[in-house]
């Protein structure tokens, strides 16, 4: 039998911020591009996603999560995949 006292305890504090996210109820297709999406269509979709993020009360937590776990796809915390990679690279270069 496991020693319950040695278990890490509840971990909901790691994700509970998501319940306040402005994107809840918005379709994932707004934040994640379909295969082969390029050019104006992709830019328009990303701008729509970023507009949702701009008004989000947990935007900073979302971006922090995306950078920490290196989310490979989608708009997170108001930044696209490309923008997050650039932010991570500049943070690494500054360190």
GIFEN-V127922 format. One line per field, one symbol per residue. ss: DSSP state (A for helix, B for strand, O for the rest). psi: psi as a letter, one per 40 degrees, with the letter a starting at -180 (. if undefined). A space follows every 10 residues. Layout:
ss = ???
psi = ???
//
This chain:
ss = OOOAAAOOOO OAAAOAAAAA OOOOOOOAAA OOOOOOOOAA AAAAAAAAAA AAAAOOOOAA AAAAAAAAAO OOOOOBOOBO AAAAAAAAAA AAAAO
psi = hihdeeieai edededddde hdehehided dhiihehiad dddddddddd ddddehefdd ddddddddef heiihhfeii dddddddddd dddd.
//
